Amino acid sequence: MPDAELTSLAKDGKLKGNGEELIRQVDRMLTDPKASAFYDHFVGQWL
């Protein structure tokens, strides 16, 4: 689920055509603790 920051950027059209911002957001999401929980739990159970 997108968080408030990502939702706001998308609503304002700041992600489309802005590769630098998109990369920054992907990096931010991958370092979020929720991403670690996804890797540890979902992927482990799926495999």
N, C-alpha and C positions, 0 to 999 in steps of 0.2 A: 504494500500500500504506500503510495507517495506521502511524504511528510509535508508539513506546512510550507517549508522553503521551496521544495520542488513544485508543489501545486501552485504557489504564487508565481514562480518564474514561468511556468507553463501558461498560466492564465494571462500573464503580461506579454507572452510571445517572446520571451528572452532566451528560450532554448533553441528554437527553430533558426537554423542558419548560423548559429553561434557555437562552432565546434569547441572553442576554448572553454566556454561556460558549461557545455555538455560534459566535457572531460572532467572539469572541476567537480561537477555534481556526481558523476560516476565514482570518482576517487573518494569523495565524501561519503557516499553510500556504502562503498566497500569497506571503509574503515569504521563504520558504525557497528556497535556491539550486536545489533540485530542481525547483521550479515554473518557474524561469527556463529550465532545461534543457528542460523539457516544452514551453514556449512556443517556444523557439528551434528545437528539433529536430523533435519530433513534429508540431506544428501546421504548421510550414514544409513538411515533407514531405507531409503530408496535403493541404494546399492546392495 
